[in-house]
Amino acid sequence: MKLKRAQRIFCIYLALTIFFDGIYPTAALALTGGPSQPEMQAFTPVGTSDMVDAFSGDFKYNIPLLDVGGYPINLSYSAGQGMDAEASWVGLGWSLNPGEINRNMRGIPDDFKADKIEKSFNVKPNLTYGIDGGASIEFAEIDFLSLSVSAGFSFNNYNGVGFTMGANPAISAGNPNKGSMTFGLGLSASSESGVGIQPSLSFSKNNDNKEGDDSKFNASVGLSYNSRGGVQQLTISASYQKGTFKDESRTDRNGETVTTQTFEGNGHHLNGGTGISFNNPTFCPPSGKNYLNLSLSIQAKLGGSVFYNNPECFLTGSFSGQFLAKKHQDNESYGYMYLQESNNDKNAMLDFNREKDGAVGPHTPNLPLAYQTYDVFSVNGQGIGGTYRPFRSDIGVVYDKSSGNLSGSQGSDLGLEIGLGNVVKVGVNVSVNTSVSQNGKWKNSNSADNQLYFRKQDENNNPLYEPYYFKQAGEKTAETDIDHFNSVGGFRPVFIALNKNISPNVSAKSAWAYSHGDEIPITHTVRNKRARRNEAISILNASEASAVGYVKNIESYSSHTLATSGDYINRYAPVTSSRLDHPSHHISEITALRNDGARYVYGIPAYNNFQEDVTFNNSPAGHDEDGLTDYAPGDDSEDNGKGVDHYFEKVRTPAYAHSYLLTEILSTDYVDIQDKLPEDLS
């Protein structure tokens, strides 16, 4: 009973808090994804009268200043400013803000259309040099036993010197036609990965009926253990195949006839296997950088025959390197509002992120989920407020920008083998390989790609089609396009159906799949009817606002420049600038509609000229008592030479608006009579 009573009290308190915060909201802080001006970072309604913040205990104060045509202007103060807070034009913690729309920029600004985001990289090449040697022997008198040993030395410019040693004894017993079994034990030791033990057991049996109806069976089980990682993996596999055994005779270099047995399958086979991983080996997905991978190896072998025993030894020298193919990228980026303009360009940078993006292993049950990073617009003003976000009218596929300027790999091999009778054999192999890692959109074996794309027009070529629209976040309205709603599963979750029966490849079908296995074709992926919204905001880009906006140009006023003579009106003449000084597709004017029909026009976009996010290695530098660290000129550039990896990365985002300032309030009975003749008002 006491618990239920406490729950009721808590629910009542929470409900009252939400209710009063809606009527008398506290200071609304800006939510911006990038730099902004302190004048736009706080807004306080004129009716706020509390002098203490109920949650933080900070002092706050609100001073009504004046009334402009019925619109109140107030000066407010909030204590508890952090170390990184900036002072506005009226002081630290003070705000004189009549109203604005703050933009929480997430990912790429939504109104980017082929705006170029520049990326610069630097990382030290990853170079590895190695020498490996080993020997193996097969005994004539005890042909069931074989042994091989190896040792190696390597140097990596990141990890330093490394040593490896290994031994692989194997024991076989039985006859292939009656059933044979082989036991192997792999032993390895490495200065980097520790000691490894890999026991394995395999069984094989050939069924030669001498009548053409032959078959063979193979089964194996293996275990991998590492001293640093514990038990790594258990593998089990089996195969059965029908066919025909054939005896083939040939003459060797000594003139003797040698008979070997080969097996030709007839297409009937059964394979199975499984692996249980106890410590998933992982790799990080490509980050968009283009890497060139180069490897070179030279191997020399010496073998022979001594009293019918076959010893063999080898020596291998190797080199591998990973280099940045490009240190600079110019990426044409498309925000949420203009995804349809990307035209499936494989080199486009799209506005999305992945949830829990990171390491992926062969036994990872689910890939990271992609989600679109739309911006959030917070409307602030006396008598109005709300949070809005754009929605799309279609369903499309997002993908990473294509990375890599070569496909596949290029390689060359050179081999030379010399034999002196049946005593000595010498061989040399040279191998050179180059490759570039690839990352991009799934195109091959993807039938859904032709249906899921962002559209410039709906299926009926409706001139009123809107690729995107703004709606209040969390607003519930009735669905207007039932066909579109049902085509994507309705209230049931769906996913793209996959065809997994063509292993090892997987293809995507042009169908949605339900969790219980049913499938429906992919159709109606675009809205043919507009979505309803109760509270709307409308936008004009720079090109539209310069033609039909409430104010065709952006007007601003100089501060602290009172004229001492001349006409009074000209003392405060605005300084005008063209809206087209910014890209024509950028949002330039936003109008918010109140429930009673009044309109708030936010007509001045406040811009960040550019935004730079820079990460670089500064080790082994320490930091001062104030937590700051010093770095030398050039460390924050592509010439960084600090630390082990010489890491540097810079992302430069071009100009975008972080806020929109309130410029006009139009009453419910406002009529626009500008540039109209009296007869137009009849």
SETI-56106 format. One record per residue (C-alpha): residue in one letter; y, x, z. Coordinates in Angstrom, 2 decimals, decimal comma, always signed. Each point is the difference from the previous one (the first is absolute). Last residue first. Layout:
> rest	yy	xx	zz
> A	Y	X	Z
...
***
This chain:
> rest	yy	xx	zz
> S	+43,83	-12,38	-53,64
> L	+0,33	+3,66	+1,01
> D	-0,23	+1,41	-3,54
> E	+3,05	-2,04	-1,00
> P	+2,14	+2,10	+2,38
> L	-0,94	+3,24	-1,84
> K	-2,44	+2,48	+1,55
> D	+0,34	+3,78	+0,46
> Q	-0,59	-0,31	+3,75
> I	-0,66	-3,57	+1,10
> D	-3,08	+0,74	+2,16
> V	-0,50	-3,03	+2,20
> Y	-0,56	+0,36	+3,77
> D	-1,00	-3,18	+1,85
> T	-2,60	+1,67	+2,29
> S	+2,30	+2,91	+0,75
> L	-0,16	+3,39	-1,73
> I	+0,01	+3,11	+2,21
> E	+1,03	+3,21	-1,76
> T	-0,35	+3,81	+0,38
> L	-2,95	+0,66	+2,33
> L	-1,25	+3,55	-0,51
> Y	-3,32	+0,91	-1,66
> S	-2,12	+2,78	+1,53
> H	-2,27	+2,93	-1,00
> A	+0,93	+0,05	-3,68
> Y	-1,84	+2,57	-2,12
> A	+0,87	+3,39	-1,48
> P	-2,82	+2,37	-1,02
> T	-3,02	+0,89	+2,17
> R	-0,68	+3,72	+0,37
> V	-3,43	+0,92	+1,33
> K	-0,38	+3,60	+1,18
> E	-3,18	+1,88	+0,81
> F	-0,44	+3,58	+1,20
> Y	-3,06	+1,83	+1,32
> H	-0,18	+3,81	+0,00
> D	-3,72	-0,49	+0,95
> V	-0,55	+2,52	+2,80
> G	+3,45	-0,06	+1,50
> K	+3,29	+0,57	-1,76
> G	+0,60	+0,96	-3,64
> N	+2,14	-2,92	-1,16
> D	+1,33	+0,63	-3,52
> E	-0,32	-3,68	-0,99
> S	+2,81	-0,72	+2,43
> D	+0,70	-0,66	+3,69
> D	-0,95	+3,56	+1,00
> G	+2,53	+1,34	-2,50
> P	+2,74	+0,63	+2,52
> A	-1,58	+0,84	+3,37
> Y	-1,13	-2,50	+2,58
> D	+1,10	-0,81	+3,52
> T	-1,67	-2,44	+2,35
> L	+1,43	-2,76	+2,16
> G	-1,56	-1,30	+3,21
> D	+3,13	+0,46	+2,13
> E	-1,64	+2,89	+1,84
> D	-0,34	+1,82	-3,31
> H	-2,99	-0,10	-2,30
> G	-2,63	+2,42	-1,19
> A	-0,36	+1,56	-3,44
> P	-3,54	+1,02	-0,99
> S	+0,00	-2,13	-2,04
> N	+2,57	-1,87	-2,08
> N	-2,22	-1,85	-2,47
> F	+1,80	-2,68	-1,98
> T	+0,53	-3,75	-0,11
> V	+3,05	-1,57	-1,68
> D	+0,89	-3,68	-0,42
> E	+3,16	-0,30	-2,08
> Q	+2,00	-3,18	-0,51
> F	+2,70	-0,47	-2,62
> N	+3,41	-1,62	-0,42
> N	-0,86	-2,42	+2,79
> Y	+1,89	-3,10	-0,96
> A	+1,86	-2,88	+1,66
> P	-0,16	-3,01	-2,37
> I	+3,12	-2,16	+0,28
> G	-0,45	-3,68	-0,92
> Y	-1,75	-1,67	+2,88
> V	+0,84	-3,63	-0,72
> Y	-0,69	-2,55	+2,73
> R	-0,45	-3,53	-1,32
> A	+0,46	-3,27	+1,85
> G	-2,45	-2,73	-1,03
> D	-0,79	-1,44	+3,45
> N	-3,28	+1,97	+0,21
> R	+1,75	+3,31	-0,74
> L	-0,37	+1,73	-3,36
> A	+0,07	+3,80	-0,17
> T	+1,62	+1,63	-3,04
> I	-0,82	+3,61	-0,88
> E	+2,07	+2,23	-2,30
> S	-0,74	+3,42	-1,58
> I	-3,79	+0,28	-0,22
> H	-0,73	+2,92	-2,32
> H	-0,85	-0,73	-3,66
> S	+3,38	+1,20	-1,39
> P	-0,27	+3,41	+1,62
> H	+3,14	+0,70	+2,09
> D	+3,47	+0,55	-1,46
> L	-0,78	-3,35	-1,62
> R	+1,45	-1,77	+3,02
> S	+3,37	+1,32	-1,10
> S	+2,39	+1,26	+2,63
> T	+3,03	-1,68	+1,51
> V	+2,40	+1,32	+2,64
> P	+1,50	-2,98	+1,71
> A	+3,75	-0,64	+0,32
> Y	+0,92	+0,07	+3,66
> R	+3,64	+1,06	-0,19
> N	+0,29	-1,77	-3,33
> I	+0,46	-3,41	+1,65
> Y	+2,89	+1,20	+2,17
> D	+2,05	+1,13	-3,02
> G	+1,55	+3,39	+0,40
> S	+0,58	+2,23	+2,97
> T	-1,76	+1,62	+2,92
> A	-3,57	-0,43	-1,27
> L	-2,79	+0,02	+2,59
> T	-2,73	+2,49	-0,93
> H	-2,31	+0,11	+3,05
> S	-3,10	-1,26	-1,91
> S	-0,35	-0,38	-3,77
> Y	-1,32	-3,32	-1,21
> S	-3,04	-0,73	-2,13
> E	-0,67	-2,32	-2,91
> I	-3,15	+0,14	-2,11
> N	+0,57	-1,58	-3,39
> K	-0,88	-3,41	-1,42
> V	+0,61	-1,84	+3,26
> Y	-1,95	-3,24	+0,26
> G	-2,52	+1,50	-2,40
> V	-0,34	-1,31	-3,56
> A	+0,56	+3,04	-2,26
> S	+0,13	+3,05	+2,27
> A	-2,53	-1,74	+2,26
> E	-2,51	-0,33	-2,86
> S	+0,10	+3,68	-1,02
> A	+0,01	+1,19	+3,61
> N	-2,96	-2,16	+0,94
> L	+0,53	-3,46	+1,42
> I	-2,01	-1,34	+2,90
> S	-0,79	-3,39	+1,47
> I	-0,91	-0,86	+3,57
> A	-1,94	-3,10	+0,83
> E	-0,86	-2,09	+3,02
> N	-2,58	-2,73	-0,65
> R	-2,14	+1,77	-2,58
> R	-2,25	-1,52	-2,67
> A	-1,92	+2,18	-2,45
> R	+0,76	-0,36	-3,69
> K	-2,71	-1,31	-2,29
> N	-2,11	+1,91	-2,54
> R	-0,98	+2,63	+2,58
> V	-1,97	+2,94	-1,37
> T	-3,64	+1,03	+0,46
> H	-1,17	-3,20	-1,67
> T	-3,51	+1,29	-0,76
> I	-2,51	+2,50	+1,45
> P	-3,43	-1,60	-0,41
> I	-1,83	-1,34	+3,09
> E	-2,83	+1,73	+1,88
> D	-2,42	-1,02	+2,74
> G	-1,43	+2,79	+2,21
> H	+0,42	-1,22	+3,60
> S	+3,21	+2,05	+0,47
> Y	+1,62	-1,60	-3,01
> A	+0,47	+1,84	-3,30
> W	+2,89	-0,16	-2,46
> A	-0,78	+0,72	-3,64
> S	+0,94	+2,25	-2,91
> K	-2,69	+2,43	+1,10
> A	+0,55	+3,49	+1,35
> S	-2,46	+2,76	-0,88
> V	-1,90	+2,45	+2,19
> N	-1,64	+3,16	-1,28
> P	-2,98	+1,73	+1,66
> S	-1,55	-2,51	-0,40
> I	+0,27	-2,81	-2,55
> N	-0,97	-2,86	+2,31
> K	+3,16	+0,14	+2,13
> N	+2,06	-2,49	-1,99
> L	+3,06	-0,74	+2,10
> A	+1,75	-3,32	+0,66
> I	+3,66	+0,30	+0,96
> F	+0,56	-1,44	+3,47
> V	+0,40	-3,49	+1,41
> P	+1,14	-1,55	+3,27
> R	-0,42	-3,78	+0,35
> F	+3,03	-2,28	+0,44
> G	+0,48	-0,38	-3,75
> G	-2,22	+2,49	-1,78
> V	+2,46	+1,66	-2,37
> S	-0,21	-2,73	-2,65
> N	+0,50	-2,67	+2,69
> F	+3,57	+1,10	+0,76
> H	+0,94	+0,43	-3,67
> D	-1,30	-3,47	-0,83
> I	+1,76	-1,47	+3,06
> D	+3,44	+1,23	-1,11
> T	+2,50	-1,64	+2,37
> E	-1,41	+1,05	+3,37
> A	+1,79	-1,64	+2,92
> T	+2,35	+2,19	+2,05
> K	-0,38	+2,19	+3,08
> E	+2,64	+2,69	+0,59
> G	-1,39	+3,19	+1,53
> A	+2,62	+2,27	-1,56
> Q	+2,73	-2,07	-1,63
> K	-0,43	-0,09	-3,76
> F	+1,29	+2,04	-2,88
> Y	-1,43	-0,31	-3,51
> Y	-1,86	+2,23	-2,43
> P	-1,20	-0,18	-3,62
> E	+2,11	-3,18	-0,38
> Y	-0,95	-2,39	-2,81
> L	+2,85	-2,32	-0,98
> P	-0,37	+0,80	-3,72
> N	-3,64	-1,22	+0,19
> N	-2,17	+2,06	-2,34
> N	-2,94	-2,31	+0,89
> E	-2,30	+2,72	+1,38
> D	+2,81	+1,56	+2,05
> Q	+2,34	+2,74	-1,17
> K	+0,80	+3,60	+0,99
> R	-3,44	+0,48	+1,48
> F	-1,56	+2,39	+2,51
> Y	-3,62	+0,75	-0,89
> L	-3,39	-1,30	+1,04
> Q	-1,74	-1,56	-2,98
> N	-0,60	+2,97	-2,33
> D	-0,76	+2,27	+2,98
> A	-2,81	-2,28	+1,17
> S	-2,36	+1,39	-2,65
> N	+0,01	+3,45	+1,65
> S	-2,70	+2,25	-1,49
> N	+2,63	+2,65	-0,81
> K	+3,61	-0,55	+1,14
> W	+0,19	+0,75	+3,72
> K	+3,57	+1,24	+0,44
> G	+0,80	+3,55	+1,03
> N	-1,23	+3,28	+1,42
> Q	-1,42	+3,04	-1,75
> S	-0,64	+3,50	+1,33
> V	+0,43	+2,76	-2,57
> S	-2,88	+2,26	-1,02
> T	-0,71	+3,58	-1,02
> N	-3,39	+1,69	-0,18
> V	-1,14	+3,56	-0,80
> S	-3,65	+1,08	+0,20
> V	-1,51	+3,47	-0,63
> N	-3,77	+0,54	+0,22
> V	-1,80	+3,38	-0,04
> G	-3,76	+0,53	-0,17
> V	-2,44	+2,87	+0,54
> K	-3,82	-0,20	-0,16
> V	-2,34	+2,84	+0,93
> V	-3,80	+0,33	-0,11
> N	-1,43	-2,38	-2,59
> G	+1,38	+1,88	-2,98
> L	+3,61	+1,04	+0,43
> G	+1,94	-3,29	+0,06
> I	+3,72	-0,48	-0,63
> E	+2,00	-3,18	+0,72
> L	+3,63	-0,71	-0,88
> G	+1,98	-3,15	+0,82
> L	+3,52	-1,19	-0,75
> D	+1,36	-3,31	+1,23
> S	+3,21	-1,86	-0,79
> G	+1,74	-2,88	+1,72
> Q	+2,60	-2,69	-0,44
> S	+0,14	-2,91	+2,36
> G	+0,68	-3,71	-0,06
> S	+3,40	-1,18	-1,13
> L	+3,13	+2,12	-0,18
> N	+3,57	-0,80	+1,07
> G	-0,84	-1,06	+3,55
> S	+1,47	-2,87	+1,97
> S	+0,26	-3,62	-1,09
> K	+2,27	-1,96	+2,33
> D	-2,05	-1,95	+2,47
> Y	-0,92	-3,60	-0,64
> V	+1,13	-3,57	+0,54
> V	-1,78	-2,94	-1,62
> G	+1,62	-3,34	-0,65
> I	+0,23	-3,54	+1,32
> D	+2,98	-2,11	-1,06
> S	+2,93	-1,99	+1,40
> R	+1,18	+2,79	+2,29
> F	+1,64	-0,40	+3,40
> P	+3,23	+1,61	+1,23
> R	+0,88	+0,20	+3,69
> Y	+2,39	-1,84	+2,28
> T	+0,95	+0,21	+3,66
> G	+2,44	-2,48	+1,46
> G	+3,49	-0,57	+1,27
> I	+3,00	-2,27	-0,39
> G	+2,75	-1,42	+2,16
> Q	+1,93	+3,26	+0,47
> G	-1,74	+2,45	-2,33
> N	-3,19	+2,02	-0,36
> V	-2,65	-0,17	-2,76
> S	-2,94	+2,39	+0,38
> F	-1,53	+1,05	-3,35
> V	-3,57	+1,39	+0,00
> D	-1,15	+2,30	-2,81
> Y	-3,38	-0,44	-1,69
> T	-2,67	+2,63	+0,63
> Q	-3,01	-1,35	-1,92
> Y	-3,35	+0,43	+1,72
> A	-3,03	+2,07	-1,00
> L	-3,06	-0,15	+2,26
> P	-1,72	+3,29	+0,81
> L	-3,59	+0,14	-1,31
> N	-2,70	-1,67	+2,02
> P	-3,42	+1,06	+1,32
> T	+0,62	+3,79	-0,06
> H	-3,43	+1,50	-0,62
> P	+0,99	+2,48	-2,71
> G	+3,06	+0,99	+2,04
> V	+3,68	-0,89	-0,25
> A	+2,73	+1,72	+2,00
> G	+3,38	-1,67	+0,03
> D	+1,73	-3,28	-0,72
> K	-0,12	-2,31	+2,98
> E	+1,73	-2,77	-1,96
> R	+1,12	+1,13	-3,43
> N	+3,58	-0,02	-1,29
> F	+1,81	-1,79	-2,81
> D	+3,10	+0,08	-2,22
> L	-1,21	+1,52	-3,27
> M	+0,54	+3,48	-1,45
> A	-0,49	-0,17	-3,77
> N	-1,99	+2,68	-1,85
> K	-2,85	-2,33	-0,98
> D	+2,49	-2,45	-1,50
> N	-1,49	-3,46	+0,50
> N	+3,15	-1,52	-1,52
> S	+2,10	+1,21	+2,98
> E	+2,44	-2,86	-0,57
> Q	-2,24	-2,56	+1,72
> L	+0,31	+1,99	+3,24
> Y	+3,74	-0,75	-0,02
> M	+0,57	-1,89	+3,26
> Y	-2,41	+2,13	+2,03
> G	+1,62	+3,26	-1,03
> Y	-0,81	+2,08	-3,07
> S	+0,24	+3,79	+0,01
> E	+0,29	+2,42	-2,89
> N	-1,23	+3,24	+1,55
> D	+1,62	+3,37	-0,67
> Q	-2,39	+2,65	+1,26
> H	+0,50	+3,62	+1,05
> K	-2,35	+2,77	+1,08
> K	-2,60	-0,62	-2,70
> A	-3,55	+1,38	-0,46
> L	-0,20	+0,97	+3,67
> F	-2,77	+2,57	+0,26
> Q	-3,57	-0,03	+1,33
> G	-2,01	+3,19	-0,32
> S	-3,60	+1,05	-0,16
> F	-1,48	+3,48	-0,42
> S	-3,64	+1,06	+0,02
> G	-2,19	+3,10	-0,03
> T	-3,74	-0,50	+0,03
> L	-2,81	+2,49	+0,60
> F	-3,64	-0,86	-0,60
> C	-3,49	+1,06	+1,03
> E	-3,44	-0,90	-1,27
> P	-3,53	+0,83	+1,11
> N	-2,98	-1,37	-1,92
> N	-3,35	+1,18	+1,42
> Y	-2,68	+0,75	-2,59
> F	-0,30	+3,60	+1,23
> V	+3,75	+0,42	-0,46
> S	+1,63	-2,30	-2,55
> G	+3,69	+0,06	-0,77
> G	+3,44	-1,23	+0,89
> L	+3,62	+1,06	-0,07
> K	+2,77	-2,58	-0,19
> A	+3,75	+0,33	-0,54
> Q	+2,41	-2,86	+0,60
> I	+3,68	-0,25	-0,94
> S	+2,04	-2,99	+1,18
> L	+3,43	-1,37	-0,86
> S	+1,69	-3,15	+1,29
> L	+3,34	-1,66	-0,78
> N	+1,36	-3,26	+1,44
> L	+3,43	-1,19	-1,14
> Y	+1,57	-2,48	+2,41
> N	+2,39	-2,80	-0,87
> K	+1,54	-1,59	+3,08
> G	-0,36	-3,75	+0,34
> S	-1,47	-0,02	+3,49
> P	-3,62	+0,24	-1,10
> P	-2,41	-1,77	+2,39
> C	-1,01	+2,09	+3,02
> F	-3,60	+1,08	+0,29
> T	-2,68	-0,85	+2,46
> P	-3,43	+1,14	+1,13
> N	-1,33	-2,82	+2,15
> N	-1,70	+1,16	+3,19
> F	-3,19	-1,92	+0,74
> S	-0,75	-0,90	-3,60
> I	-3,08	-2,02	-0,79
> G	-1,16	+0,41	-3,56
> T	-2,18	-2,26	-2,06
> G	-2,34	+0,20	-2,92
> G	-1,82	-1,94	-2,63
> N	-1,22	+0,47	-3,53
> L	-2,47	-2,01	-2,07
> H	-0,97	+0,91	-3,54
> H	-1,20	-1,51	-3,21
> G	+1,83	+1,63	-2,92
> N	-3,03	+1,63	-1,62
> G	+0,39	+3,35	+1,77
> E	-1,06	+3,25	-1,62
> F	-1,61	+2,55	+2,33
> T	-0,60	+3,66	-0,84
> Q	-2,94	+2,30	+0,71
> T	+0,08	+3,70	-0,80
> T	-2,58	+2,20	-1,73
> V	+0,67	+3,72	-0,52
> T	-1,62	+1,99	-2,81
> E	+0,49	+3,76	+0,29
> G	+1,89	+2,04	-2,54
> N	+2,01	+1,95	+2,58
> R	+3,21	-1,83	-0,93
> D	-1,61	-3,34	+0,83
> T	-2,01	-2,16	-2,37
> R	+0,27	-3,74	+0,41
> S	-2,26	-2,90	+0,88
> E	+1,08	-3,50	+0,93
> D	-2,10	-2,43	+2,03
> K	+1,36	-3,53	+0,15
> F	+0,26	-2,41	+2,92
> T	+0,93	-3,56	-0,95
> G	+2,26	-2,61	+1,59
> K	+0,50	-2,02	+3,15
> Q	+2,56	+0,88	+2,67
> Y	+0,15	-0,43	+3,77
> S	+2,87	+1,30	+2,12
> A	+0,73	+0,49	+3,70
> S	+3,03	+1,05	+2,08
> I	+0,94	+0,48	+3,66
> T	+3,12	+1,80	+1,23
> L	+1,14	+0,63	+3,58
> Q	+3,52	+1,36	+0,49
> Q	+2,24	+2,08	+2,26
> V	-1,72	+0,57	+3,34
> G	+2,44	+2,03	+2,08
> G	+3,42	+0,98	-1,33
> R	+0,39	+3,50	+1,41
> S	-3,64	+1,16	+0,00
> N	-0,71	-1,81	-3,24
> Y	-3,06	-2,11	-0,78
> S	-1,20	-1,47	-3,30
> L	-3,23	-1,97	-0,36
> G	-2,22	-0,57	-3,00
> V	-2,67	-2,42	-1,21
> S	-1,78	+0,05	-3,34
> A	-2,21	-2,12	-2,24
> N	-1,36	+0,50	-3,50
> F	-2,53	-2,00	-2,00
> K	-1,36	+0,64	-3,48
> S	-1,61	-2,20	-2,61
> D	-2,44	+0,09	-2,90
> D	-1,35	-2,71	-2,28
> G	-0,63	+2,25	-2,99
> E	-3,77	+0,07	+0,39
> K	-0,40	+3,39	+1,73
> N	+0,53	-1,87	+3,28
> D	+2,50	+2,52	+1,38
> N	+1,43	-1,34	+3,28
> N	+2,45	+2,61	+1,25
> K	+0,85	+0,12	+3,70
> S	+3,07	+1,30	+1,80
> F	+0,99	+0,36	+3,64
> S	+3,18	+1,47	+1,46
> L	+1,12	+1,20	+3,44
> S	+3,40	+1,43	+0,84
> P	+1,59	+1,93	+2,87
> Q	+3,71	+0,83	-0,32
> I	+1,36	+2,13	+2,85
> G	+3,64	+1,09	+0,10
> V	+1,78	+2,51	+2,21
> G	+3,80	+0,01	+0,15
> S	+2,48	-1,38	-2,57
> E	+2,57	+2,80	-0,33
> S	-1,89	+3,15	+1,06
> S	-3,02	-1,27	-1,87
> A	-3,69	-0,04	+0,81
> S	-2,71	-1,57	-2,11
> L	-3,66	-0,95	+0,36
> G	-1,79	-2,28	-2,44
> L	-3,54	-0,93	+0,93
> G	-2,32	-1,27	-2,66
> F	-3,33	-1,81	+0,18
> T	-1,82	-0,85	-3,21
> M	-2,85	-2,45	-0,44
> S	-2,41	-0,42	-2,87
> G	-2,15	-2,91	-1,10
> K	-3,20	-0,11	-1,99
> N	+1,48	+0,77	-3,40
> P	+2,77	+2,18	+1,45
> N	-2,54	+2,01	+2,05
> G	+0,44	+0,68	+3,69
> A	+2,30	+2,09	+2,19
> S	+3,50	+1,38	-0,34
> I	+1,98	+2,07	+2,52
> A	+3,71	+0,76	-0,39
> P	+2,25	+2,59	+1,64
> N	+3,75	-0,33	-0,59
> A	+2,23	+2,59	+1,69
> G	+3,77	+0,13	+0,30
> M	+2,95	+2,13	+0,99
> T	+3,72	-0,66	-0,34
> F	+3,09	+1,98	+0,96
> G	+3,68	-0,99	-0,13
> V	+3,32	+1,87	-0,03
> G	+3,32	-1,85	+0,12
> N	+0,51	-3,78	+0,17
> Y	+3,05	-0,53	-2,24
> N	-0,17	+3,03	-2,37
> N	-3,77	-0,43	-0,19
> F	-2,35	+2,99	+0,12
> S	-3,73	-0,16	-0,50
> F	-3,14	+1,99	+0,86
> G	-3,52	-1,12	-0,74
> A	-3,62	+0,29	+1,00
> S	-3,20	-1,40	-1,51
> V	-3,72	-0,33	+0,68
> S	-2,81	-1,58	-2,01
> L	-3,63	-0,50	+0,89
> S	-3,01	-1,51	-1,68
> L	-3,49	-0,89	+1,34
> F	-2,71	-2,06	-1,66
> D	-0,61	+2,80	-2,50
> I	-1,61	+2,17	+2,67
> E	-1,74	+2,59	-2,18
> A	+2,78	+0,08	-2,58
> F	+2,98	-0,16	+2,30
> E	+3,30	-1,46	-1,16
> I	+3,08	+1,93	+1,05
> S	+3,69	-0,63	+0,46
> A	+3,08	+2,17	+0,46
> G	+3,65	-0,53	+0,76
> G	+3,57	+1,04	-0,54
> D	+3,32	-1,75	+0,25
> I	+3,52	+1,34	-0,55
> G	+3,01	-2,28	+0,43
> Y	+3,69	-0,39	-0,71
> T	+1,85	-3,21	+0,92
> L	+3,54	-0,93	-0,94
> N	+1,97	-3,11	+1,06
> P	+3,37	+0,27	-1,71
> K	+2,93	-0,33	+2,43
> V	+1,57	-3,43	+0,04
> N	+3,27	-1,19	-1,49
> F	+1,11	-3,43	-1,00
> S	+3,00	-1,86	-1,40
> K	+0,17	-3,75	-0,58
> E	+2,74	-1,88	-1,81
> I	+0,17	-3,79	+0,00
> K	+1,32	-1,25	-3,33
> D	+1,18	-3,59	-0,28
> A	-2,28	-1,70	-2,56
> K	+0,93	-3,39	+1,48
> F	+0,83	+0,25	+3,70
> D	+1,04	-3,32	+1,53
> D	-2,69	-0,07	+2,69
> P	+0,98	+3,37	+1,48
> I	-3,18	+2,12	+0,11
> G	-2,14	+0,14	+3,15
> R	+1,59	-2,36	+2,49
> M	+3,79	-0,42	+0,07
> N	+1,04	-2,19	+2,89
> R	+3,20	-1,43	-1,48
> N	+2,75	-1,22	+2,25
> I	+2,05	-2,97	-1,13
> E	+3,46	-0,03	+1,52
> G	+2,34	-1,78	+2,38
> P	+3,42	+0,26	+1,67
> N	-0,84	+3,42	+1,55
> L	+2,27	+1,61	+2,56
> S	-2,57	+1,92	+2,02
> W	+0,34	+2,29	+2,99
> G	-2,81	+2,25	+1,28
> L	+1,87	+3,15	-0,97
> G	+3,49	-0,88	-1,24
> V	+1,96	-2,37	-2,26
> W	-0,81	+1,72	-3,33
> S	-3,66	+0,11	+1,01
> A	-1,42	+2,78	+2,16
> E	-3,40	+1,36	-0,90
> A	-3,18	-0,31	+2,05
> D	-2,48	+2,88	-0,11
> M	+0,08	+0,65	+3,76
> G	-0,53	-3,67	+0,78
> Q	+2,58	-2,63	+0,94
> G	-0,83	-1,95	+3,15
> A	+3,20	-2,04	+0,13
> S	+0,93	-2,78	-2,41
> Y	+3,61	-0,95	-0,81
> S	+1,42	-2,85	-2,02
> L	+3,23	-0,78	-1,88
> N	+0,24	-3,51	-1,42
> I	+1,23	-1,72	-3,17
> P	-0,27	-3,79	-0,18
> Y	+0,02	-1,94	-3,31
> G	+2,28	-3,04	+0,11
> G	+2,44	+1,30	-2,61
> V	-0,05	+3,44	+1,62
> D	-0,30	-0,30	+3,80
> L	+0,84	+2,89	+2,26
> L	-1,32	+2,50	+2,53
> P	-2,91	-1,44	+2,01
> I	-1,21	+2,77	+2,39
> N	-3,74	+0,43	+0,71
> Y	-1,43	+2,37	+2,58
> K	-3,35	+1,63	+0,58
> F	-1,54	+1,88	+2,91
> D	-3,59	+1,14	-0,39
> G	-2,73	-1,60	+2,16
> S	-2,58	+0,54	-2,77
> F	-1,53	-3,48	-0,29
> A	+2,63	-2,33	+1,46
> D	+2,88	+1,86	-1,64
> V	+2,88	-0,29	+2,44
> M	+3,43	-1,48	-0,71
> D	-1,29	-3,27	-1,40
> S	+2,70	-1,90	-1,92
> T	-1,16	+0,02	-3,64
> G	+1,85	-2,77	-1,83
> V	+1,72	+2,35	-2,45
> P	-3,32	+1,11	-1,43
> T	-0,61	+3,78	+0,26
> F	-0,79	+2,19	-3,01
> A	-1,24	+3,58	+0,06
> Q	-0,89	+2,67	-2,57
> M	+2,58	-0,80	-2,66
> E	+2,94	+2,00	+1,46
> P	-2,44	+2,83	+0,85
> Q	-0,49	+0,74	-3,73
> S	-3,51	+0,19	-1,40
> P	-2,73	+2,58	-0,56
> G	-3,42	-1,27	-1,07
> G	-2,51	-2,74	+0,72
> T	+2,61	-2,25	+1,50
> L	-0,50	-2,51	+2,76
> A	+3,49	-0,76	+1,30
> L	+0,36	-1,08	+3,60
> A	+0,65	-3,63	+0,84
> A	+1,92	-0,26	+3,28
> T	-1,27	-2,91	+2,06
> P	-0,68	-3,44	-1,38
> Y	+1,54	-3,05	+1,65
> I	-1,81	-2,97	-1,56
> G	-3,09	+1,85	-1,31
> D	-0,14	+2,34	+2,99
> F	+0,25	-3,05	+2,23
> F	-3,11	-1,59	-1,56
> I	-2,07	+3,21	-0,23
> T	+0,65	+0,81	+3,66
> L	-0,68	-3,61	+1,03
> A	-3,39	+0,07	-1,77
> L	-0,93	+3,34	+1,59
> Y	+0,92	-1,22	+3,49
> I	-1,99	-3,22	-0,49
> C	-3,02	+1,97	-1,25
> F	+0,17	+2,41	+2,97
> I	+0,20	-2,85	+2,52
> R	-2,94	-1,77	-1,64
> Q	-2,09	+3,20	+0,05
> A	+0,79	+0,61	+3,66
> R	-1,15	-3,55	+0,83
> K	-3,21	+0,49	-2,00
> L	-0,73	+3,23	+1,92
> K	+0,68	-1,61	+3,40
> M	-2,37	-2,82	-0,85
***
